[in-house]
């Protein structure tokens, strides 16, 4: 049964997780935060270039080890406060805030007390993920226009691992 969408003007819409997933589709720009439906604006092409997660049709399958938010003007406060606190509370080990408008990237990692601490970049301007061993991201890549070539970036991150992956793909394709 679809959720009851009637409410007084200006009042937030609340629903359960199950109701939300029954109601939302790939064209609905909304998030469920603490039971409240938050309608969002369409993501820009640059936003989508930065964030391209592996998702099911309407949800992330399984718990997240890493959350990356591409901040937009309408979501800045929510991303920097509400979501920050919520992700910390539920124990998401890494939280990245990428703001393409001001070209700012902030990276947070949970400490042993379960609190987010800012994570520093290395001397070359790269962030090294703790939850994705061997993965690092040169922050300047985020602001390049056009974005860097994916193959070149992966070869720079780990040439041997990417080469092994490509060889396995070729082998599976019978080449």
FIGUMI-835944 format. One line per 5 residues: number of its first residue (from 1); their letters; for each residue x, y, z of C-alpha. Coordinates in Angstrom, 2 decimals. Example, Ala and Ser with C-alpha at 12.3 -4.5 7.8 and 13.67 -1.06 7.14 Angstrom:
1> AS> 12.30,-4.50,7.80 | 13.67,-1.06,7.14
% end
This chain:
1> XXXXX> 0.00,0.00,0.00 | 1.51,3.41,-0.93 | 2.21,5.81,1.93 | -0.27,8.57,2.77 | 1.21,11.65,1.09
6> XXXXX> -1.38,14.08,2.45 | -0.09,16.73,4.85 | -0.54,20.39,5.65 | 1.42,22.84,3.51 | 4.86,23.51,4.93
11> XXXXX> 4.82,20.40,7.10 | 7.50,17.75,6.52 | 6.49,14.42,5.08 | 7.42,11.48,7.31 | 7.45,7.82,6.33
16> XXXXX> 9.15,4.57,7.17 | 12.14,3.24,5.26 | 9.90,0.62,3.64 | 7.28,3.22,2.63 | 9.99,5.44,1.18
21> XXXXX> 11.38,2.65,-1.00 | 7.88,1.77,-2.16 | 7.18,5.41,-3.02 | 10.47,6.58,-4.55 | 11.58,5.79,-8.08
26> XXXXX> 14.64,6.68,-10.16 | 13.04,9.99,-11.17 | 12.22,11.11,-7.62 | 14.82,13.46,-6.23 | 14.45,12.77,-2.54
31> XXXXX> 16.29,11.45,0.49 | 14.96,9.95,3.72 | 16.67,11.49,6.75 | 15.49,10.39,10.21 | 12.11,9.48,8.75
36> XXXXX> 11.60,12.83,7.00 | 11.46,13.07,3.24 | 13.80,15.75,1.93 | 13.22,16.74,-1.68 | 16.43,17.63,-3.53
41> XXXXX> 17.29,19.47,-6.69 | 18.68,17.68,-9.74 | 22.40,16.97,-9.56 | 24.55,18.80,-12.05 | 26.58,16.90,-14.63
46> XXXXX> 29.73,17.85,-12.66 | 28.13,16.43,-9.51 | 27.50,13.16,-11.34 | 31.05,13.12,-12.74 | 32.40,13.32,-9.17
51> XXXXX> 29.97,10.89,-7.58 | 29.15,7.74,-9.51 | 28.42,5.13,-6.81 | 27.24,1.56,-7.42 | 23.59,1.66,-6.43
56> XXXXX> 20.56,-0.50,-6.74 | 17.59,1.19,-8.37 | 16.69,3.19,-5.24 | 19.20,2.31,-2.51 | 22.74,1.32,-1.59
61> XXXXX> 22.92,-2.44,-1.16 | 24.47,-3.21,2.22 | 26.22,-1.04,4.77 | 28.54,1.67,3.54 | 32.21,1.75,4.50
66> XXXXX> 32.55,5.08,2.76 | 30.08,7.86,1.98 | 30.89,10.54,-0.57 | 28.62,13.58,-0.74 | 28.90,16.03,-3.61
71> XXXXX> 27.70,19.21,-1.98 | 25.25,21.42,-3.83 | 23.95,24.82,-2.70 | 20.64,23.36,-1.52 | 22.26,20.45,0.35
76> XXXXX> 25.29,22.15,1.94 | 23.86,22.56,5.44 | 22.34,19.06,5.43 | 25.57,17.45,4.15 | 27.84,19.34,6.57
81> XXXXX> 25.74,18.92,9.70 | 22.76,16.53,9.64 | 24.35,13.83,7.49 | 27.77,14.33,9.07 | 26.29,13.66,12.51
86> XXXXX> 24.14,10.77,11.30 | 26.97,8.99,9.46 | 29.21,9.43,12.49 | 26.46,8.09,14.76 | 25.96,4.93,12.69
91> XXXXX> 29.70,4.34,12.34 | 30.44,4.99,8.66 | 34.27,4.76,8.75 | 34.94,7.45,6.10 | 32.96,10.48,5.01
96> XXXXX> 34.04,12.66,2.08 | 32.51,16.08,1.39 | 33.24,17.28,-2.13 | 32.10,20.81,-2.96 | 32.63,21.49,-6.67
101> XXXXX> 31.27,25.04,-6.44 | 34.10,26.21,-4.19 | 36.48,23.41,-5.19 | 36.84,22.09,-1.66 | 37.29,18.48,-0.60
106> XXXXX> 37.20,17.44,3.04 | 37.85,13.91,4.22 | 36.88,12.49,7.61 | 37.77,9.20,9.28 | 36.32,7.73,12.46
111> XXXXX> 38.74,7.61,15.36 | 38.80,4.94,18.07 | 36.15,6.90,20.01 | 33.75,6.81,17.04 | 34.19,10.52,16.24
116> XXXXX> 35.08,11.95,12.85 | 38.51,13.51,12.57 | 39.70,15.48,9.53 | 42.12,13.44,7.42 | 45.07,15.24,5.87
121> XXXXX> 46.29,15.06,2.29 | 49.81,13.85,1.58 | 52.54,16.24,0.37 | 51.45,15.65,-3.24 | 47.84,16.68,-2.58
126> XXXXX> 46.42,13.17,-2.51 | 44.01,11.63,-0.03 | 44.72,8.02,0.98 | 41.63,6.05,1.96 | 41.81,3.93,5.07
131> XXXXX> 38.84,1.72,4.10 | 39.99,1.13,0.51 | 43.55,-0.12,1.01 | 45.85,1.05,-1.76 | 43.36,3.60,-3.09
136> XXXXX> 44.24,7.26,-3.17 | 42.77,10.26,-4.91 | 44.65,13.28,-6.18 | 42.24,16.06,-5.15 | 43.19,18.25,-8.12
141> XXXXX> 41.62,15.59,-10.38 | 38.21,16.60,-9.01 | 38.50,20.10,-10.45 | 39.99,19.24,-13.83 | 37.87,20.13,-16.83
146> XXXXX> 37.54,17.78,-18.55 | 38.03,15.18,-15.80 | 41.18,13.07,-16.08 | 41.16,9.95,-18.20 | 39.97,7.10,-15.97
151> XXXXX> 42.49,4.60,-17.33 | 45.40,6.98,-16.79 | 44.25,7.74,-13.23 | 43.90,4.03,-12.38 | 47.31,3.30,-13.83
156> XXXXX> 48.78,6.06,-11.68 | 47.03,4.81,-8.54 | 48.15,1.18,-8.94 | 49.58,0.22,-12.31 | 50.15,-3.44,-11.41
161> XXXXX> 46.68,-4.06,-9.95 | 44.94,-2.32,-12.85 | 47.03,-4.18,-15.41 | 46.17,-7.49,-13.72 | 42.49,-6.53,-13.79
166> XXXXX> 42.63,-5.68,-17.50 | 44.44,-8.91,-18.33 | 41.80,-10.90,-16.43 | 39.02,-9.10,-18.33 | 40.73,-9.95,-21.64
171> XXXXX> 41.16,-13.58,-20.55 | 37.48,-13.85,-19.60 | 36.55,-12.37,-22.98 | 38.63,-15.09,-24.67 | 41.22,-12.68,-26.03
% end
